């Protein structure tokens, strides 16, 4: 199946200008164009866009994605190099997750602290009124 940019954007949840930007950044070198110069996306292009979306949610650098594209164009012998890029990124994500988990626990503790303060305040006000 073939999709125009607007359809592709809707399918992957990106604005069309972001897809154009990714293409300018060298992340979509295989997207074909029709006789009018309009971009035509196929299923593989959509899969790659979905991977870009997922990767960007985890803050991968565009330069890292560009490197994956370049290596992909070089051929199968680059599998291990591409894999290593994602392994390094996974390590960064895991470290970020540990930091977020710690921050989450601290926020939970602060919420409990305020819950206890509110409870104490209510109890003191109820006993003062009695």
N, C-alpha and C positions, 0 to 999 in steps of 0.2 A: 504494500500500500504506500502511496505517496501523499505527502502533506506539504502544504504551503506554510510559511513561517508563522502565520497567525494560528493555524491549527496545531502546529508543533508546540508553540508557546503554551497554548491551552492544555495540551496533553501533559506537559512536564511542569506546568505551574510557574512559568517564567514570563516576564514581559518580553515583547519582541525586541525592544532595544537592548536588553541584556543578551539575547541570543546574537544579535548583530555585533555587540561588543566582544563576546566570546569568539566569534569568527575573526574579528579584527586582531584579537590577541593570539590567533593561531591555534585555537582549540578545536576548530571545526573545519579542518582543511579538506575533508572529503565530501562536504555538502555540495551537491550538484546544483546547477542552475538550468532553467528552461531557456527557450529561445528569446524570451523577453528579459532574461537576466535575473528572474525571480528565483529565490532559493527553493529547492525541492528536497524535502527530508524523507528518508525512508526509515524503516523500523530500526535499523542499526544506528542511524543518526539519533533517533529518539532514545535508544538505550544509552548511547554515549552522553547525551544531554542529561539524562536521569542520573548517571554516574557523576557528572559535573555538579549537578544540584546537590546530591548527597555529599560529595567531597567538600563542596563550598560550605555546607552547613557545619562541617567539622574544621573549617578554617584552613583548608589546604591552600597553599600559595598558588596563584595562577602560573607562576614559573614552574612549579612542580608538575602541574597538569600539562603545561606546554612540553615539558621534558618527556612525559609519558607519550604524548602525541608524536613527538619527534622519534622516540625510540620505536614506537609502533610502526612508523613509516619505514624504519630501517629493516624491519623484518622479525622473523621468529626468534632469531638468535638473541634478541634483547629481552626475552621473557623474564629472565632472572633480574635484570636491571630494573625493569618496570615493577616487578614484584617487590624489590628492595625499596623503591620509592614509597610504595604503600605500606611496607613494614615499618619504615621510619616514621611515616605519618601516623600509623596506628600507635606507635610508642608515644608520640606527642599527644594523641587523643587520650590515651590511657592516663598520662600524667595530668592532663587537664581535668579528666574525670575525677581523679583522686583529689585535686584541688577543689573541684566543685562539691564533692562529697563532704570534704572538711568544712567548707563554707556553709553547706546545707545544715550540717550538724550544729554549727555555731548559731545559725539563724533559728533553728528549732529550739536550742537552749534559751535564746533570747526571748522567744515567744513564750516558753514555759515560765521564764522569769517574770514577764509581764502578766501572765495568767495568775501567778502567785501574788503579785502585787495587787492586782485587781481584787482577787479573793480576799486578801488581807484588808484592803481598803473597805470593801463591802461589809466584812465582819465587824470592823471597828466602827463604821457608821451605824450599823444596826444596833450594836451594843451601846453606843452613845445616845441613840434615840430612845432606848428602852429605859 
